[in-house]
Amino acid sequence: MSVTNKPGSSDPFTNGLSKTGLSKNFHRIAWLAVALALCVIVFGAFVRLSNAGLSCPDWPTCYGRAAWPTSAHEIADHVATAIRPVEVHKAWREQFHRMIAGLLGVLVLILALVSARKRAYGVPQVIAAAAVVAVAIPLYMKGQHVAASVLAIVGEAILLAAALRWSNTDLSRVSALTLAVIIFQALLGMWTVTWLLKPVVVMGHLLGGLLTFSLLVWTAWRAIGHPIRLADAANVRRLIMLGIAVLGVQIALGGWTSANYAALACGNDFPTCVGQWWPRHDFGEAFVLWRGIGVDYEGGILDGEARIAIQLAHRIMAGVVFVYLLGLTVKLLRTPGMRGWASLLGALTLAQVGLGIANVKLGLPLAVAVAHNAGAALLLFALVSLLARLRTPEP
């Protein structure tokens, strides 16, 4: 059963910030980052699903502007217009998404700096990593792509080396790792544009965003303490980790479906597909991850049978996730003190399946499709929250 925290506990998890030596505002910054990360994920889905992903063909500027052009004549002579004519009504979406993602990066940097203060040379390492990555950006803009890539790799290596050396009693390891992930996310965002919506990059960008969100959720819960004590915590944690794994596979398939414009490959049919239970399909062509660089993937390049295969895979895995998460919900409902979390998990699972079916039956309306992405993030929130908080009873 669950129990409350005991003062003077030897468990660093239950002692919260008082024993980690972190700033008393660390958990507030962490929760702010969680909220902002969710906004970035949802708005990113809006950008992608409204076909605005290539509306700023240069990076990190938008037709050479820090913000975005408000009329086509403002940037008539910019080199980016040769890549793609400006669409003012779409350009703001892409650039605003970059801005809020950049703000999230600042919050994650602050978390990494605060958590590294008590580590030997911790703050200088985080600052050095951030500095070399910052220098890489103007080099990239000047066309010095090799030098920019080398600096980005150096910055990532500094953070990963620090994360491997540091323990996580003060959350320094997870904070350094989160900063490394968000830097790689920026690279994926750049490649999404410069490689013309390459599906494997678009899918990776989605997974990276949700990984960032999950790491921040874990950090925020650990920063405030308040564990949930269960006698069966070890077994439940294993079940939750498996749930996160199967959900992660389904999210990847969802990203692959969206990136290949296969959401309506079966038309508006459900549970059948184009009027059949098992229509003609081409799994071999559907899951080719790398097709070279230079192809414009906007609108998709796969034929109907390949897109049907992607949609079938997404539906089959959705069934697996649905059954597993409902089973986990039943397990939690039978566990004293877990009915609230169980109800939340069950409700989110049912809502997510309902949104997926609505996407097909209603022809992929933008609001429903964006909500489907938000639902995946909220499911991760519930599972990662439980993983972060569950602990066995104290002796």
C-alpha positions in Angstrom: 0.0 0.0 0.0 1.1 3.6 -0.3 2.5 5.5 2.7 3.5 9.1 3.3 7.1 10.2 3.5 8.9 10.1 6.8 11.1 12.9 8.1 14.7 12.0 8.3 14.5 9.1 5.9 17.7 7.8 4.5 16.2 7.5 1.0 17.4 10.4 -1.1 14.3 10.2 -3.2 12.0 10.9 -0.2 14.2 13.7 1.1 13.6 15.8 -2.0 15.5 19.0 -2.5 16.7 19.3 1.1 19.2 16.5 0.6 20.1 17.0 -3.0 21.4 20.5 -2.5 19.5 21.9 -5.4 17.9 25.3 -5.5 14.5 25.5 -3.9 13.3 26.8 -7.3 14.7 23.8 -9.3 11.4 21.8 -9.2 9.5 24.9 -10.3 11.8 25.4 -13.3 11.5 21.7 -14.1 7.7 21.8 -14.0 7.7 24.9 -16.2 9.9 23.0 -18.7 7.5 20.1 -18.6 4.6 22.4 -19.5 6.5 24.1 -22.2 7.7 20.8 -23.6 4.1 19.7 -24.0 3.3 23.0 -25.8 6.2 22.4 -28.1 5.1 18.9 -28.9 1.5 19.9 -29.5 2.4 23.0 -31.6 4.9 21.0 -33.5 2.1 18.5 -34.4 0.0 21.5 -35.6 2.9 22.7 -37.8 3.4 19.3 -39.3 -0.2 18.4 -39.8 -1.0 21.8 -41.3 1.7 21.2 -43.9 3.8 24.1 -42.7 7.0 22.1 -42.0 8.8 23.6 -45.0 7.4 27.0 -44.7 10.8 28.4 -43.6 13.3 26.7 -45.9 16.3 28.2 -44.2 17.4 27.5 -40.6 17.4 28.9 -37.9 16.1 32.1 -39.6 13.0 32.2 -41.7 13.8 33.8 -45.1 16.7 35.5 -43.3 14.6 36.9 -40.6 14.8 36.2 -36.9 11.0 36.3 -36.8 9.1 35.6 -40.0 8.1 37.6 -43.1 4.6 39.2 -43.0 4.4 39.7 -46.8 6.1 38.2 -49.8 7.6 41.4 -51.1 9.7 41.8 -47.9 12.0 38.9 -48.9 11.7 38.9 -52.7 15.5 38.9 -53.1 16.4 36.3 -50.4 18.1 33.2 -51.5 15.6 31.0 -49.7 12.8 32.1 -52.1 14.6 30.0 -54.8 14.0 26.9 -52.6 10.3 27.6 -51.8 8.1 30.6 -52.3 7.0 32.3 -49.1 3.6 31.4 -47.6 3.1 34.0 -45.0 0.1 32.2 -43.4 2.3 29.2 -42.8 5.8 30.7 -42.1 4.8 32.1 -38.7 3.9 28.6 -37.5 7.2 27.1 -38.2 9.3 30.0 -36.9 7.1 30.3 -33.7 7.6 26.6 -33.1 11.4 27.2 -33.3 11.2 30.0 -30.9 9.3 28.1 -28.2 11.6 25.2 -28.7 14.6 27.6 -28.2 13.0 28.8 -25.0 12.6 25.2 -23.8 16.3 24.8 -24.5 17.2 27.7 -22.3 15.1 26.2 -19.4 16.9 22.8 -19.9 20.3 24.6 -19.9 19.3 26.3 -16.6 18.4 22.9 -15.0 21.7 21.4 -16.2 23.7 24.4 -14.7 21.9 24.3 -11.4 22.2 20.5 -10.9 25.9 20.6 -11.9 27.0 23.2 -9.3 28.2 20.7 -6.8 30.1 18.5 -9.4 33.8 19.1 -9.9 34.0 21.4 -12.9 30.3 20.7 -13.5 29.2 24.2 -14.5 32.2 24.9 -16.7 31.5 21.6 -18.6 27.9 22.5 -19.2 28.8 26.1 -20.3 31.6 24.7 -22.6 29.1 22.3 -24.2 26.5 25.0 -24.7 29.2 27.5 -26.0 30.6 25.2 -28.7 27.0 24.4 -29.9 26.2 28.1 -29.9 29.3 28.8 -32.1 28.2 26.1 -34.5 25.0 27.9 -35.4 26.5 30.9 -37.1 29.0 28.7 -38.8 26.2 26.6 -40.2 24.4 29.7 -41.4 27.6 30.8 -43.3 27.7 27.4 -45.1 30.5 25.9 -43.0 28.6 22.7 -42.4 31.5 20.4 -41.6 32.9 22.8 -38.9 29.5 23.3 -37.5 28.9 19.5 -37.3 32.2 18.9 -35.6 31.4 21.5 -32.9 27.9 20.1 -32.3 29.5 16.6 -31.9 32.0 18.0 -29.4 29.3 19.7 -27.4 27.3 16.5 -27.3 30.3 14.5 -26.3 31.0 16.8 -23.3 27.5 16.4 -22.0 27.4 12.6 -22.5 30.7 12.1 -20.8 29.5 14.2 -17.9 26.3 12.2 -17.7 28.2 9.0 -17.6 30.5 10.2 -14.8 27.9 11.9 -12.6 25.4 10.0 -10.4 21.8 11.1 -10.2 21.4 11.8 -6.5 21.4 15.5 -7.4 19.7 15.0 -10.8 22.9 16.2 -12.5 23.1 13.1 -14.7 19.5 13.3 -16.1 19.8 17.1 -16.5 23.0 16.8 -18.6 21.4 14.0 -20.6 18.3 16.1 -21.2 20.4 18.9 -22.5 22.2 16.6 -24.8 18.9 15.3 -26.1 17.5 18.7 -26.8 20.6 19.8 -28.7 20.2 16.7 -30.9 16.6 17.7 -31.2 17.7 21.0 -32.6 19.8 19.2 -35.2 16.8 17.0 -36.1 14.7 20.1 -36.5 17.3 21.6 -38.9 17.6 18.3 -40.9 13.7 18.2 -41.1 13.9 21.4 -43.1 17.1 21.0 -45.0 16.4 17.3 -45.9 12.9 18.2 -47.1 10.8 16.3 -44.5 12.7 13.1 -44.8 10.4 10.6 -42.9 13.1 9.0 -40.7 14.1 12.5 -39.5 10.5 13.6 -39.0 9.9 10.4 -37.0 13.1 10.9 -35.0 12.2 14.5 -34.3 8.8 13.4 -32.8 10.5 10.7 -30.7 13.2 13.1 -29.5 10.5 15.6 -28.4 8.7 13.0 -26.4 11.9 11.7 -24.9 12.8 15.2 -23.8 9.3 15.6 -22.3 9.6 12.2 -20.5 13.0 13.1 -19.1 11.7 16.4 -17.8 8.6 14.7 -16.2 10.9 12.3 -14.5 13.2 15.1 -13.3 10.3 17.2 -12.0 8.8 14.4 -9.9 12.2 13.4 -8.5 12.9 17.0 -7.6 9.9 17.3 -5.4 10.1 13.9 -3.9 6.7 12.5 -2.6 7.1 8.9 -3.7 4.3 6.4 -3.8 5.2 3.4 -1.6 3.9 0.0 -2.7 4.9 -3.5 -1.4 4.7 -4.7 -5.1 6.5 -1.6 -6.5 9.3 -3.6 -8.2 6.8 -5.7 -10.2 4.6 -2.7 -11.0 7.6 -0.7 -12.2 8.6 -3.5 -14.6 5.1 -3.6 -16.0 5.2 0.2 -16.4 8.6 0.1 -18.2 7.2 -2.5 -20.6 4.2 -0.2 -21.1 6.5 2.7 -22.0 8.3 0.4 -24.4 5.2 -0.7 -26.3 3.8 2.8 -26.3 7.2 4.1 -27.7 7.0 1.6 -30.6 3.4 2.8 -31.3 4.5 6.4 -31.2 7.3 5.7 -33.7 4.8 4.0 -36.0 2.5 7.0 -35.6 5.3 9.3 -36.6 6.2 7.1 -39.6 2.5 7.1 -40.6 2.3 10.8 -40.5 5.7 11.4 -42.1 4.7 9.2 -45.1 1.2 10.7 -45.3 -0.4 7.3 -44.7 -3.0 8.3 -42.2 -5.8 7.9 -44.7 -4.3 5.1 -46.7 -7.3 3.0 -45.9 -9.7 5.7 -46.8 -12.4 6.3 -44.1 -12.7 2.6 -43.4 -12.4 1.2 -39.9 -11.9 -1.5 -38.8 -11.6 -2.7 -42.4 -9.2 -1.0 -44.8 -10.4 0.0 -48.3 -13.3 -2.4 -47.7 -11.1 -5.4 -46.8 -9.7 -6.9 -43.7 -6.3 -7.6 -45.3 -5.9 -5.6 -48.5 -3.0 -5.7 -50.8 0.1 -4.2 -49.1 3.8 -3.8 -49.4 5.7 -3.9 -46.1 9.1 -4.2 -47.8 8.7 -0.8 -49.5 6.8 0.7 -46.6 9.7 0.6 -44.1 12.7 1.6 -46.1 14.3 4.1 -43.7 16.9 5.7 -45.9 16.3 6.8 -49.5 19.1 9.3 -49.9 19.0 13.1 -49.7 17.5 15.6 -52.1 14.0 14.1 -52.5 11.1 16.4 -51.4 8.9 14.2 -49.2 6.1 16.7 -48.7 2.9 14.9 -49.6 4.7 11.6 -49.5 6.3 9.5 -52.3 5.1 6.0 -51.5 2.5 4.2 -53.6 -0.9 3.1 -52.2 0.2 -0.5 -51.2 3.1 0.8 -49.2 1.0 3.3 -47.4 -1.6 0.7 -46.6 1.1 -1.5 -45.1 2.2 1.4 -42.8 -1.4 2.0 -41.8 -2.0 -1.7 -41.1 1.1 -1.9 -38.9 0.0 1.2 -37.0 -3.5 -0.3 -36.4 -2.1 -3.7 -35.3 0.3 -2.1 -32.8 -2.5 0.1 -31.5 -4.4 -3.0 -30.6 -1.4 -4.4 -28.7 -0.9 -1.1 -26.8 -4.7 -0.9 -26.1 -4.9 -4.4 -24.6 -1.7 -4.0 -22.6 -2.5 -0.6 -21.1 -6.0 -1.7 -20.2 -4.5 -4.7 -18.5 -2.1 -2.4 -16.6 -5.1 -0.3 -15.7 -6.9 -3.3 -14.2 -3.7 -4.2 -12.3 -3.5 -0.7 -10.8 -7.2 -0.6 -10.0 -6.7 -3.7 -7.8 -3.8 -2.0 -6.0 -4.7 0.0 -2.9 -3.9 3.7 -3.3 -3.5 3.5 -7.1 -7.1 4.0 -8.2 -6.6 7.6 -9.2 -3.6 6.9 -11.5 -5.4 3.8 -12.8 -8.5 5.8 -13.7 -6.3 8.4 -15.5 -4.4 5.8 -17.4 -7.6 4.0 -18.5 -9.3 7.2 -19.5 -6.3 8.4 -21.6 -6.0 5.0 -23.3 -9.7 5.0 -24.3 -9.5 8.6 -25.4 -6.4 7.9 -27.5 -8.0 5.0 -29.3 -11.2 7.0 -29.9 -9.1 9.9 -31.4 -7.3 7.5 -33.6 -10.6 6.0 -35.0 -12.0 9.6 -35.3 -9.0 10.6 -37.4 -9.9 7.9 -40.0 -13.7 8.2 -39.9 -13.7 12.0 -40.1 -10.9 12.3 -42.7 -8.1 13.5 -40.5 -9.4 16.9 -39.2 -6.6 19.0 -37.9 -7.9 19.5 -34.4 -8.5 15.8 -33.9 -5.1 14.9 -35.4 -3.3 17.4 -33.1 -5.2 16.1 -30.1 -4.1 12.5 -31.0 -0.5 13.7 -30.7 -1.2 15.4 -27.4 -2.9 12.1 -26.2 0.3 10.2 -26.8 2.3 12.7 -24.7 -0.2 12.5 -21.9 -0.1 8.8 -21.8 3.7 9.0 -21.5 3.2 11.6 -18.7 1.1 9.1 -16.7 3.5 6.2 -17.2 6.7 8.1 -16.6 5.2 9.8 -13.5 4.4 6.4 -12.0 7.9 5.1 -12.9 9.5 8.1 -11.2 7.4 7.9 -8.0 6.9 4.2 -7.2 9.1 2.9 -4.5 9.0 -0.1 -2.1 8.1 0.6 1.6 10.9 1.8 3.9 12.3 -0.7 6.4 
